[in-house]
Amino acid sequence: TWGIVSGVLKNQELYTLWLNEIKKMATRSNSMRKAMVDNLKALNSPHIWDHITEQVGMFAYTGLSVDTTRRLRTDFHIYLTHDGRISVPGLNTKNVEYVAKAFHEVTKNEPTL
């Protein structure tokens, strides 16, 4: 494994290709975070979801409760950790609207997150 990593880092062409792929991945992740929040705002969610776009990385902490995450799994087949972390790479242009609608449905009557 380290031989592969070393080979990529020492070869300028491979390093540049790898760096471009990392940038694409980060851009896609940011666009999915934004799409999620935009969809929630379009649904007139009573909650502020900006923390999703302010975070970085492969996971987003949503602030959802254990009961809410359980309802997402049971009623909508959306799988996230009990503490409300969702895998951002699991979002895509075909499912982000569905996920946002489900989030809205399970949180619209909650006073705060």
N, C-alpha and C positions, 0 to 999 in steps of 0.2 A: 504494500500500500504506500509506504513512504517513498518507494522508488517512483511510483506514478506521480505523486505530489511533487517530488523533487524534479522529475522530468518536465512537468508543466511549468513550474516556477523558473526553471533555468532556460527554457526555450521561449524566446520573445514572442514568436507567433502563437504558440499554445497559451502563453500567459495572457496575451492580448485577447484571444478568443475566450478564455475563461473569465477574464475581467468583464468583457462585454456580456457574457451570459449572466453573471452576477448582477450587473446593472439592469438587465432585462427582467430578471426575477424580482428585484426590488421595485422596479417601476410597476410591474404587474401586481405585486402585493399591495402597493400604495393605491393603485387604481381600484382594486377590489374593496379595500377599506373605504375609499371614498364612495364607491357605488353603493355599498351597504348603508352608509350614513345618509347618502342622498335619497335612497329608497325609503328609509325610515322617516326622513323629513317630509317626503312627498306623501306619506301615509298619515301625516300630522301626528306623529308620535308625541305623546306628552313629555317624553324624556329627552335629555340632552345626551347625544351619543358621540360627541366630539372626541372623547377619550379614545375611541376606536381609531380615528385617523391620527391622533397624536402619538400613538404607540408605534413601535417598530418591531420587526422580527416576524417569525413565522406564526406566532400565536397572538390573538387579541384577547385581552381580559375584558369581558363584557359587563361585569358587575351583576350578572344574573344570579339568583339564589339557587340553592339545590333543588327546591321544588319546581322552580321555573325551568331549570335545565332538564329535569325529569319529564316535565310536560312537553318540552320540545322533542325529546327522544320518543316519548310514547305517542303523542298526537301527530307529530310532523316528521318523524324519522330524521331529525337533525341531531347529530351526535357531537357532544362537547363534554368537557370535563365537568365534574360536579361543582367545581368552583367557578364555572362560567367561562373558561378559556376555550376559544374556538380556533381551529386551524385555518388560517387565512389562505394557504394554498388550496384548501378544499373549496373555496369560493371561485366561481367562474361566471362568465357572462350568461350562462344558461340557467344558473341556480341562485344567483345573488338576490334576485327579486323575490323568489319563493322564500328564501331564508329571511329576508327582511320582513316579509308579510307574516311569517311565523313568529318572529321576534315581536312584532307589533301586537299580534293577537295575544300572546302570552304576557305582555307587559302593559297593555293599554289601560288596565284597571288597577295597576300597582301605583301607589302614591309616589314612591321613589325607588331608585335602583341602588 
